[in-house]
Amino acid sequence: MSNLSFSHQEIKAFRSATPGVRQVVHFNNAGAALMPEVVGNKVIEYIQHELNYGGYETAAKYSSEIDTVYSALAKYLNCTPSEIAIMENATVAWGQAYQSIPLEPGDTILTSISEYASNYIPFLQLKKRLGVAVKAIPNDDHGQIDVTALSEMIHDRVKLIAITHVPTNGGLVNPAAKVGAIAREHDIWYLLDACQSVGQMPLNVEELGCDFLSATSRKYLRGPRGVGFLYVSQDKVSQIEPAVLDLQGAEWKTKEIYTARKDARKFENWESNLAGVVGLAKAVEYMLELGVERIWARIQHLADYLRSELVKIPGLEVHDLGEVKCGIVSFTSSTKVQPLKAQLHEAGFNVSIIQPSYTLLDMQARDLGKMIRASVHYYNTVEEIDRFVDFLRKI
Ligand SMILES: Cc1ncc(COP(=O)(O)O)c(C=O)c1O
């Protein structure tokens, strides 16, 4: 057993702390992972308190617990609590970030081939409204961002590099730190979508070299839905303003004057889902207690095993790209995707379907239709994978 492995006892413990594993084999962790019991209970406890004592009064009582979300996320990402802003979800975080960057007609945004629809569509809007150019960085032979090609695409009108770390449609982990080194070298704004990498792997914003990192709670962090966050580097925060500032982000001083906060929280809205926030805080603390390196090692081990078993099934094709692969496994089979998912669901296996339009550039480039996405987490087991593979083999 390597020092990154969890013991049988530990596996038993975190599985028994996850009520969902007693109902289903959950391979939809890239959709929304199963919450640990402590996380779900915290959300319920918070809402119960609101029910009895009122929303504002509950927020006051829980204020120090609400604050732990900033310190816990900062510990995970190697930044300061003042560099974290709580958002509704990753899409809002991404939007808040790119809209704050002063772009002008003729500027260029560089993004990735495997970009998520909700990241790319707003750039097409910017192209239409503002006249910016939007270019996708080509992939290398591993199917990940080609950093040499990226270097060659840099010119003085490139104002933003905005890419996804782990795309929605497969196991690829893009070389985000190498992209960050290029962005820093040329002093270009760098926005990293870490929506699907947070909670799976160690993340260090210093090493990644990003100015912004956007993410959600419900996926590999195992937090509740309806909450996410944005990291904004302290070095850059004073140079930008969110597209919309409210009284959380700024103070109204006189008839004509407001002053914006000096930290990342100027990107927040005053109103937020605080039950979700305390749940997210718990989820991050829970993950840090288990150890992110160990979580990452187990996820990779389980996903590698799943891929190695799936490729043995005739008619089934695995489509994951990249030199480094994560817990997301995408595949097609000779059976149609929709009925296959329904059959799996019936048999107690949760997976999701990837539509080509979610990551259009990549899916068109690879001529792929709908795929099944089976995304594993550390609380899954080899035995669950064996049952899943057996079931697929039989049908
Ligand atoms: C890569 C990627 N980025 C962003 C998002 C959007 O996240 P959210 O639904 O929290 O806004 C998703 C959601 O699936 C995603 O897969």
The ligand as a Gaussian input file, in Angstrom:
#p B3LYP/6-31G(d) Opt

LIG

0 1
 C      -16.216000      22.517000     -17.800000
 C      -17.407000      23.176000     -17.208000
 N      -17.384000      24.502000     -16.994000
 C      -18.433000      25.147000     -16.464000
 C      -19.569000      24.469000     -16.125000
 C      -20.727000      25.242000     -15.565000
 O      -20.880000      25.025000     -14.210000
 P      -22.194000      25.518000     -13.449000
 O      -23.297000      24.638000     -13.940000
 O      -21.891000      25.374000     -12.013000
 O      -22.421000      26.922000     -13.843000
 C      -19.654000      23.098000     -16.323000
 C      -20.875000      22.352000     -15.962000
 O      -21.062000      21.219000     -16.243000
 C      -18.535000      22.434000     -16.881000
 O      -18.562000      21.114000     -17.116000

